[in-house]
Amino acid sequence: MVDSKVAIGTVLKVLKSTKYKIRPKQTHYDCLEIDEFWTYVGKKKDKIRLIYAYHRESGEIVAFVWGKRDLKTAKKLRNRIKRLGISCDRIATDD
């Protein structure tokens, strides 16, 4: 579940306003949280997920990827964070 400070509508607004180019404000974060939400086109079995890393304290979305809920997509997010030159002390999820 998304924290009340970072609503799904906010995530979509940021993605739309940045034209899918997020520029993190910091190069190091104490903790990045990973969360997701999904949608589908046509049939519910054809789900696609938006998986994103955000900093809870600032509400900043640091990176995101679209994909299936699998290891390949998780690695894609990790690689995107690395390409942006971002480091963090820890990563958290809701699980």
N, CA and C of each residue as an Amber inpcrd file, in Angstrom:
protein
   285
   0.8370000  -1.1780000   0.0000000   0.0000000   0.0000000   0.0000000
   0.8870000   1.2480000   0.0000000   0.4910000   2.2420000  -0.7160000
   1.2370000   3.4970000  -0.7960000   0.9780000   4.3210000   0.4590000
   2.0290000   4.9080000   1.0000000   1.9050000   5.7690000   2.1640000
   0.9660000   6.9250000   1.8380000   0.2450000   7.4060000   2.8260000
  -0.7150000   8.4840000   2.5950000  -0.0500000   9.7610000   2.0930000
   1.2410000   9.9250000   2.3350000   1.9460000  11.1040000   1.8430000
   2.2730000  10.9990000   0.3540000   2.2620000   9.7950000  -0.1870000
   2.5740000   9.5960000  -1.5950000   1.4240000   8.8040000  -2.2210000
   0.4180000   9.5150000  -2.6810000  -0.7650000   8.8730000  -3.2570000
  -0.5150000   8.4930000  -4.7030000  -1.2480000   7.5300000  -5.1960000
  -1.1160000   7.0940000  -6.5850000  -1.3270000   8.2690000  -7.5320000
  -2.2900000   9.1290000  -7.2250000  -2.5230000  10.3070000  -8.0700000
  -1.3010000  11.1960000  -8.1430000  -0.5850000  11.3070000  -7.0400000
   0.6360000  12.1060000  -7.0130000   1.7040000  11.4710000  -7.8930000
   1.8440000  10.1690000  -7.8010000   2.8110000   9.4630000  -8.6380000
   2.5120000   9.7250000 -10.1050000   1.2600000   9.5730000 -10.4970000
   0.8860000   9.7920000 -11.8910000   1.1170000  11.2370000 -12.3160000
   0.8000000  12.1740000 -11.4380000   1.0010000  13.5890000 -11.7500000
   2.4800000  13.8910000 -11.9930000   3.3390000  13.3670000 -11.1310000
   4.7790000  13.5890000 -11.2910000   5.2670000  12.9770000 -12.5930000
   4.8440000  11.7580000 -12.8800000   5.2770000  11.1070000 -14.1180000
   4.8180000  11.8900000 -15.3350000   3.5900000  12.3660000 -15.3030000
   3.0550000  13.1190000 -16.4330000   3.7770000  14.4550000 -16.5960000
   4.0030000  15.1510000 -15.5210000   4.5970000  16.4840000 -15.6160000
   6.0820000  16.4430000 -15.9580000   6.7510000  15.3330000 -15.6940000
   8.1790000  15.2520000 -15.9870000   8.4680000  14.6110000 -17.3370000
   7.4410000  14.2240000 -18.0520000   7.5970000  13.5440000 -19.3440000
   8.5210000  12.3370000 -19.2120000   8.3610000  11.5940000 -18.1090000
   9.0720000  10.3510000 -17.8380000  10.5690000  10.5270000 -17.6400000
  11.0310000  11.7280000 -17.3480000  12.4380000  11.9580000 -17.0460000
  12.5350000  12.5010000 -15.6300000  12.7840000  11.6240000 -14.7070000
  12.8930000  12.0350000 -13.3130000  14.3560000  12.3480000 -13.0200000
  14.5740000  13.4670000 -12.3940000  15.9160000  13.8740000 -11.9720000
  15.9280000  13.9630000 -10.4580000  16.4970000  12.9560000  -9.8000000
  16.5260000  12.9710000  -8.3400000  17.2310000  14.2190000  -7.7960000
  16.7590000  14.7000000  -6.6680000  17.3060000  15.9120000  -6.0600000
  18.5760000  15.6400000  -5.2650000  18.8210000  14.3920000  -4.9160000
  19.9850000  14.0240000  -4.1240000  20.7300000  12.8910000  -4.8320000
  21.9710000  12.6670000  -4.4350000  22.7070000  11.5110000  -4.9540000
  22.7620000  10.3890000  -3.9310000  22.3810000  10.6960000  -2.6850000
  22.3590000   9.6720000  -1.6460000  21.1130000   9.8640000  -0.7720000
  20.4640000   8.7430000  -0.4780000  19.2750000   8.7420000   0.3840000
  19.5080000   7.7650000   1.5260000  18.9750000   8.0840000   2.6870000
  19.0940000   7.1640000   3.8120000  18.3120000   5.8850000   3.5400000
  17.1270000   6.0330000   2.9850000  16.2860000   4.8750000   2.6940000
  15.4130000   5.1570000   1.4800000  15.3660000   4.2240000   0.5620000
  14.4300000   4.2880000  -0.5550000  13.4020000   3.1800000  -0.3660000
  12.1590000   3.5240000  -0.5370000  11.0960000   2.5330000  -0.4380000
  10.6430000   2.1620000  -1.8390000  10.3920000   0.8920000  -2.0260000
   9.9490000   0.3830000  -3.3180000   8.4810000   0.0140000  -3.1910000
   7.6880000   0.4870000  -4.1240000   6.2650000   0.1650000  -4.1150000
   5.8050000  -0.0070000  -5.5550000   4.5640000  -0.3780000  -5.7210000
   4.0420000  -0.6430000  -7.0600000   2.5390000  -0.4230000  -7.0980000
   2.0400000  -0.2250000  -8.2840000   0.6140000  -0.3890000  -8.5250000
   0.4550000  -0.9200000  -9.9300000  -0.6920000  -1.4940000 -10.1980000
  -0.8810000  -2.1220000 -11.4950000  -2.1310000  -1.6190000 -12.1730000
  -2.1520000  -1.8270000 -13.4510000  -3.3220000  -1.5360000 -14.2600000
  -3.3650000  -2.5760000 -15.3830000  -4.3720000  -2.5310000 -16.1880000
  -4.4570000  -3.4570000 -17.3180000  -5.1540000  -2.7700000 -18.4800000
  -4.9150000  -3.3190000 -19.6350000  -5.6010000  -2.8510000 -20.8390000
  -6.3150000  -4.0580000 -21.4220000  -7.5970000  -3.9530000 -21.5730000
  -8.3640000  -5.0510000 -22.1610000  -8.7850000  -6.0820000 -21.1380000
  -7.8590000  -6.9530000 -20.7500000  -8.1880000  -8.0520000 -19.8440000
  -7.3570000  -7.9410000 -18.5730000  -7.9730000  -8.2740000 -17.4480000
  -7.2640000  -8.1870000 -16.1750000  -6.0470000  -9.1010000 -16.1280000
  -6.0500000 -10.1570000 -16.9080000  -4.8940000 -11.0570000 -16.8920000
  -3.6670000 -10.4210000 -17.5510000  -3.8670000  -9.3340000 -18.2970000
  -2.7660000  -8.6370000 -18.9600000  -2.3160000  -7.4300000 -18.1340000
  -2.0120000  -7.6790000 -16.8740000  -1.6200000  -6.6030000 -15.9680000
  -0.2410000  -6.0640000 -16.3290000  -0.0680000  -4.7820000 -16.1140000
   1.2510000  -4.1720000 -16.1880000   1.4230000  -3.3590000 -14.9140000
   2.6340000  -3.3400000 -14.4030000   2.8830000  -2.6960000 -13.1190000
   3.8490000  -1.5400000 -13.2690000   3.6010000  -0.5160000 -12.4860000
   4.5330000   0.5830000 -12.3320000   5.2140000   0.3530000 -10.9940000
   6.5130000   0.1090000 -11.0420000   7.2750000  -0.1260000  -9.8220000
   8.1950000   1.0760000  -9.6480000   8.1730000   1.6650000  -8.4620000
   8.9150000   2.9010000  -8.2750000   9.6230000   2.9290000  -6.9260000
  10.6950000   3.7110000  -6.8820000  11.4530000   3.9370000  -5.6570000
  11.1890000   5.3670000  -5.2210000  10.8690000   5.5490000  -3.9550000
  10.6200000   6.8950000  -3.4670000  11.2250000   7.0890000  -2.0860000
  11.4290000   8.3450000  -1.7560000  11.9660000   8.7340000  -0.4520000
  10.7940000   9.2270000   0.3790000  10.4480000   8.4830000   1.3950000
   9.2530000   8.7720000   2.1910000   9.2940000  10.1630000   2.8270000
  10.4330000  10.5490000   3.3680000  10.5100000  11.8220000   4.0900000
  10.2100000  13.0260000   3.2040000  10.6890000  13.0020000   1.9730000
  10.4790000  14.1380000   1.0740000   9.3060000  13.9190000   0.1180000
   8.8510000  12.6660000  -0.0260000   7.7910000  12.3490000  -0.9740000
   8.2930000  12.2960000  -2.4100000   9.6050000  12.3530000  -2.5770000
  10.2000000  12.3840000  -3.9130000  10.2340000  11.0010000  -4.5560000
   9.7930000  10.9150000  -5.7850000   9.9250000   9.6950000  -6.5670000
  11.2910000   9.7610000  -7.2320000  12.1100000   8.7680000  -6.9710000
  13.4980000   8.7840000  -7.4210000  13.6570000   8.0840000  -8.7700000
  12.9500000   6.9830000  -8.9730000  13.0540000   6.2300000 -10.2320000
  11.8270000   5.3370000 -10.3680000  11.5460000   4.9160000 -11.6010000
  10.4270000   4.0100000 -11.8290000  10.6780000   3.1920000 -13.0910000
   9.9870000   2.0650000 -13.1930000   9.9940000   1.2350000 -14.3940000
   8.6080000   0.6220000 -14.5620000   8.2610000   0.3100000 -15.7810000
   7.0450000  -0.4350000 -16.0940000   7.4500000  -1.8750000 -16.3610000
   6.6430000  -2.8450000 -15.9490000   6.9490000  -4.2340000 -16.2590000
   6.1010000  -5.1980000 -15.4730000   6.4780000  -6.4600000 -15.5710000
   5.7950000  -7.5090000 -14.8220000   6.3250000  -7.5120000 -13.3930000
   5.6170000  -8.1910000 -12.5320000   6.0620000  -8.3140000 -11.1350000
   7.0070000  -9.5110000 -11.0550000   8.2550000  -9.2590000 -11.4570000
   9.2400000 -10.3320000 -11.4660000  10.6390000  -9.7880000 -11.2070000
  11.5950000 -10.6890000 -11.1220000  12.9690000 -10.3140000 -10.8270000
  13.5670000  -9.4420000 -11.9330000  13.2040000  -9.7070000 -13.1660000
  13.7270000  -8.9210000 -14.2930000  13.3590000  -7.4380000 -14.1320000
  12.1380000  -7.1490000 -13.7590000  11.6960000  -5.7640000 -13.5730000
  12.3730000  -5.1360000 -12.3580000  12.5470000  -5.9230000 -11.2850000
  13.2420000  -5.4140000 -10.1000000  14.6830000  -5.0340000 -10.4480000
  15.3360000  -5.8630000 -11.2600000  16.7040000  -5.5540000 -11.6850000
  16.7350000  -4.3140000 -12.5740000  15.7060000  -4.1620000 -13.3800000
  15.6070000  -2.9740000 -14.2330000  15.5430000  -1.7000000 -13.3820000
  14.7600000  -1.7450000 -12.3070000  14.6690000  -0.5940000 -11.4020000
  16.0130000  -0.3440000 -10.7190000  16.6410000  -1.4000000 -10.2430000
  17.9560000  -1.2520000  -9.6120000  18.9640000  -0.6300000 -10.5790000
  18.9700000  -1.0870000 -11.8210000  19.8920000  -0.5400000 -12.8190000
  19.5920000   0.9160000 -13.1270000  18.3260000   1.2760000 -13.1750000
  17.9630000   2.6740000 -13.4120000  18.4690000   3.5590000 -12.2810000
  18.3220000   3.0970000 -11.0440000  18.8090000   3.8590000  -9.8900000
  20.3240000   4.0330000  -9.9830000  21.0220000   2.9620000 -10.3490000
  22.4810000   3.0410000 -10.4930000  22.8850000   4.0030000 -11.6040000
  22.2060000   3.9440000 -12.7520000  22.5240000   4.8390000 -13.8750000
  22.3140000   6.3000000 -13.5050000  21.3870000   6.5560000 -12.6060000
  21.1440000   7.9200000 -12.1490000  22.2020000   8.3760000 -11.1360000
  23.0820000   7.4650000 -10.7280000  24.1240000   7.8060000  -9.7660000
  23.6120000   7.9210000  -8.3490000  22.5400000   7.2040000  -8.0410000
  21.9090000   7.2690000  -6.7250000  22.4030000   6.1190000  -5.8560000
  22.6810000   6.4220000  -4.6010000  22.9960000   5.3920000  -3.6240000
  22.0670000   5.5650000  -2.4300000  21.9550000   4.5010000  -1.6390000
  21.1250000   4.5860000  -0.4380000  21.6640000   3.6200000   0.6060000
  21.3690000   3.9180000   1.8540000  21.8110000   3.0520000   2.9450000
  20.9840000   1.7740000   3.0290000  19.6950000   1.8950000   2.7050000
  18.8300000   0.7030000   2.7570000  17.6430000   0.8790000   1.8380000
  17.0540000  -0.2530000   1.4920000  15.8490000  -0.2880000   0.6650000
  14.7720000  -0.9870000   1.4630000  13.5710000  -0.4440000   1.4330000
  12.4550000  -1.0170000   2.1960000  11.2900000  -1.3060000   1.2570000
  10.5000000  -2.2960000   1.6300000   9.2480000  -2.6020000   0.9370000
   8.1690000  -2.7590000   1.9870000   6.9480000  -2.9490000   1.5440000
   5.8550000  -3.1250000   2.4960000   5.6970000  -4.5910000   2.9010000
   6.5700000  -5.4410000   2.4270000   6.4610000  -6.8710000   2.7340000
   7.4970000  -7.2950000   3.7460000
